[in-house]
Amino acid sequence: MKNYGLDIWSNNNFIIDNGEVKLNYKSKPSILKIVQEIRDKNVRGPMLFRFPHLIKKQIETLYTYFDKAIKINSYKGSFNAVFPLKVNQFPHVVEAVTTQGSKHNYGLEAGSKAELILAMNKTPAGAHITVNGFKDKEMITLGFIAAQSGHKITITIEGLGELETIIEVAQECKLKIPDIGIRVRLHSTGSGIWAKSGGMDAKFGLTSTEIIEAITLMQKADMIENLTMIHFHIGSQMSDIAPLKRALREAGNIYAELKNMGASSLSGINIGGGLAVEYDQHTRAKSRNYSIDEFSSSVVFLLGEIMDAKNVSHPDIFTESGRYIVASHGVLIAPVLELFTQDYQDRLLKFKENNPPLLEELRYLYKKLGEKNCIEYLHDALDHMESLLTLFDLGYIDLQDRSNAEILVHNIIKKSLYLTSSYTTDELQELQASLQERYLINASIFQSLPDYWGLKQHFPVMPLHNLEKKPIRAASIWDITCDSDGEIGFDSEKPLFLHDVDLDSEDYFLGFFNIGAYQETLGMDHNLFTHPNEYTINIDEDEYTITNEVESKNILDILDSIGYERDEILNKLKNDLLESDFITEKEKCDTLAKLEIFVTQNGYLRTTN
Ligand SMILES: Cc1ncc(COP(=O)(O)O)c(C=O)c1O
């Protein structure tokens, strides 16, 4: 995996320079330098970095490509976009999205009451709000309040019941009626792991029969003028463009039919999200088969073609892609705490004056191992190891001899793999996989990469430094939760190699990239590890600045958030200690002071790494 697939997934956002990963923007700071600046303030544990310039880049790209497609195809409708809050509701993300998008009137999408309240607070004047998901009367009333307060809001109905409630609310109160959208249940399904959002058995949307009934209901209630949009969403992270094209044909024809049935205010088609992010690090396994250019051209061209054929004016296009907008802005930095086979270090070899002949043989092989003899010596070493283990079982060699043999053979394999790293054979690959190094990271996969835990969604990972050296260790990654699912195992189809580092003398940091979409709000406080410290990094021509620092919850905060009384918890700890025997009053005071520090720090590990 050359350069950790940076050329595949990073979209030119990051570069390797001088052995370090740097931002490919303006002053091009090294991520490691930013990490070190923060750690110099005694911060430990994982960190989440936000790079708002990458949100800006994605918003600009989205609008630029759609505007270009509209121009090329002489399309008459406009392009509009909203950011779906479910993808990341964290304040500094919403702030970046709304500020960077304001010149385009970039709006917000809400899928719940809480998100709607947030959208009503944060949507810039003039920008759209779209509302999806199941709604009760309260949520629908909130939509009326938003319309009354001046928002351009469209409530998309997911079923006829919601339309009946809208009619009921309109009849009960004098508030302005919001625009209404209909989510259509398409025959076409999407592609990728989230494809089940589309298709006839999808959770959301109206069938053709229900759509006709909805039109009749709206006509009867004198509300057909409020029907402005039809909506579909065939699933997030769409891997293939073909299903989108089928969905566009289907939805486009439904739109044209409804226009011809008298839905004269209908003016927009909302194509939902789906625009995929490249998460893969290995050329063989790309996440998507299309570019933003192909995506935008397909949408604009197909809708234009369908409308022209049916003699219907071109609808305004709305998108709700959020993953595409914010995934790249978030990077998780995880310090490595331990390499599990560090026990196999040369310094732990303890030879006797007289060692068993086979052990002496291994010592010789290790010393003389070179490029030319390496495969032959490797075979000899593996053979000797078998014999030494048998000798141990029969009581002919002791535990010290066995330990020496294990260290020597382990290091012979390691050195051989290094020497043969320019070519490989099945045997070497097998050995590599069996000699995996386990890198323990100071982070929680459940909290920070929940889609890996739940769906095995791969996120690009690479060390932030040492990149001038060849990584030779087949790596699996373990997190610090007490759960064996908190592991990213070595996958020979998508192998990860990391450096052989001595953590007693150097730090080693891994970066997990493209984690800005969904991971933060889906993240679980498993083992009570909470959202890591976060920092917004603004980069200009000469330097970078770190702003919006949000500290991870401390231990008392975490317990408090799940319903414990923080004072009760702390007092109990203090009283138990004060009432204990065997230590002096001074020792009690010192220990109490320590305790107070421990409980007011976050729960991640605070070793030097
Ligand atoms: C209705 C709707 N719109 C937009 C999105 C966001 O899509 P994406 O994840 O592709 O950004 C979703 C997510 O599944 C959705 O359900």
The ligand as an ORCA input file, in Angstrom:
! r2SCAN-3c Opt
* xyz 0 1
  C     -33.425     11.661      3.652
  C     -31.961     11.723      3.731
  N     -31.316     12.753      3.178
  C     -29.973     12.849      3.236
  C     -29.224     11.872      3.846
  C     -27.731     12.012      3.881
  O     -27.138     11.255      2.905
  P     -25.568     11.088      2.844
  O     -25.192     10.187      3.958
  O     -25.321     10.482      1.523
  O     -24.954     12.404      2.975
  C     -29.841     10.787      4.427
  C     -29.036      9.742      5.065
  O     -29.183      8.574      4.955
  C     -31.260     10.701      4.369
  O     -31.919      9.687      4.927
*
